[in-house]
Amino acid sequence: MTIFRSFTRALGLCTVLVAGAAVTAPAQAGPEDKSITIGMGEDFPTLDGYVNTSRDGVVITMHLYDGLIYRNPKTFAYEPLIATSWERIDDLTWEFKLREGVTFHDGSPLTAEDVVFTLNYWADPAHGARSQGSVSWIDRAEAVDDLTVRLISKTPFPAALEFVAGSLPIYPSDYFQSVGPEVFGQKPIGAGPYKLASNEGGTIRLVAHEGYYEGGAKRTPSITTVNWRIIPDTATRIAEVISGGVDWIWNVPSDQVEQLEVVPTLDVALASTMRISMVALDAAGRTGDTPLKDVRVRQAINHAIDRKTIVENLVGGDGELLNAPCHPSQFGCDQSAAVVYDYDPEKAKALLAEAGFADGITVKLGSYRDRARAEAVQSYLAAVGVRAELEMLQASPSFSSWREGKVGMWYGDWGSFSMADSSASIGSMFDGSSNDGARDEKVISLVKEASSELDEDARKAKYAEAIRIITEQAYWVPMHTIVMGYAYTNTLAFEPTLDELPRFFDASWK
């Protein structure tokens, strides 16, 4: 356990802050102006929901925009939002009836024209949707009349409603076309429960949309102003929530959640999420002629990391060890189909020697979320001769470094836009896109076939075969589910959800 203890030293500052604040933090109460200030770690270079796909970005865009339908975070049932009803017309086509009287933040009416423009625009790969898997299945959208839209997929797509509910916000076509995508990303107009009031000085201010329609799954918010403060440093965010500078934070390390339990003005939680964590490996050689192209090296890396100890000591809560590259709650995620690599450093060394690297290898390791966990992986790898040069960045640039082939290994995570289908995990990370470090043609073919297979048993079988190949070839080190740490003033009524999408239009002051 000597190695493990060294991983936690970086968190010492946060512990000191908590210890010093346990008796000094001021009592908080719900503000008379019905506002809330939250601390987020990730900057927002754009507020376009198709471009800013970091988790913080997904959260803020969910408040600014509405999609056609909504997935209930407790029941996972689909509920009306902009659309009041929907039906499958044939294997390729869904028809949506739109709600009358929906307006955008500028007062303009939302019609079928806006839906058709938005979906057709972003389905075109030339327009650069950040997650192509969210839109690449769409062939076209068509307007039947002002309040009826048909969405046609390229092939049968059983997960269509999951994607419509989770990742397809609707934009005002006239405004978007008049200002262009870059200006829109800075001065967005949506139809969600909040609208943008200001974006300056590291704070984004949202105010309730006074014209928000009644009857949809999102309610008119009782908290009428949400101030999103960008605070990249974890220790600073923790200090701010203790002092009352912010009312709510997340991404709190698990051991700091335990420390914050003694602060009398705070509620804290370690909540399960649908997010999975992995060490992705450059098997395709995007970084050059790397040793990672050898399956024996990748298998050695899998054997080198004591995932169980990391989960037990650094993940916290009910974090779960993973063997497959998907979340157990997702359709098609058969964990039993995976080849499992036990922690065996001697076997790791033997595999490296067999591959011709008895003296070890050097590779760049990118990461962002939790330095203690990243340093744990780094130390386990060093023990078998894999010298991992750790690069810690914020989420968006770190993911970009992986997508652009700048790092050979990436200890990151993937939230699948909180969609409960393996097409959003395996289908997004092993599809031949820039997310995919394997570029295995057989796997690409399997996930493509699975995405369009309407027979559930056949679809499960294709995902199971993809899981077998991915793990047999050791394209990833599947790590664990992510457990999210929250801390917020105890006068706030807030409930974390499995889909990792905090909803401030559902929160309220007690």
Secondary structure as UniProt FT lines:
FT   HELIX           2..7
FT   HELIX           9..11
FT   HELIX           12..21
FT   TURN            22..24
FT   TURN            32..33
FT   STRAND          35..40
FT   TURN            49..51
FT   HELIX           55..64
FT   STRAND          69..71
FT   TURN            73..75
FT   STRAND          78..80
FT   STRAND          83..88
FT   STRAND          93..98
FT   TURN            100..101
FT   TURN            105..106
FT   HELIX           112..123
FT   HELIX           125..127
FT   HELIX           132..134
FT   TURN            135..137
FT   STRAND          138..145
FT   TURN            146..147
FT   STRAND          148..153
FT   TURN            158..159
FT   HELIX           160..167
FT   HELIX           173..186
FT   STRAND          194..200
FT   TURN            201..202
FT   STRAND          203..208
FT   TURN            210..211
FT   STRAND          225..230
FT   HELIX           234..243
FT   STRAND          248..250
FT   HELIX           254..260
FT   TURN            261..262
FT   TURN            264..265
FT   STRAND          266..281
FT   TURN            283..284
FT   TURN            286..287
FT   HELIX           291..293
FT   HELIX           295..304
FT   HELIX           307..310
FT   HELIX           311..315
FT   TURN            317..318
FT   TURN            328..329
FT   HELIX           335..337
FT   HELIX           345..354
FT   TURN            355..356
FT   TURN            358..359
FT   STRAND          361..367
FT   HELIX           371..382
FT   TURN            383..385
FT   STRAND          386..392
FT   HELIX           395..403
FT   TURN            404..405
FT   STRAND          409..414
FT   HELIX           416..418
FT   HELIX           422..424
FT   HELIX           426..429
FT   TURN            434..435
FT   HELIX           441..451
FT   HELIX           456..472
FT   TURN            473..474
FT   STRAND          476..489
FT   TURN            490..491
FT   STRAND          492..493
FT   TURN            498..499
FT   TURN            504..506
FT   STRAND          508..509
//
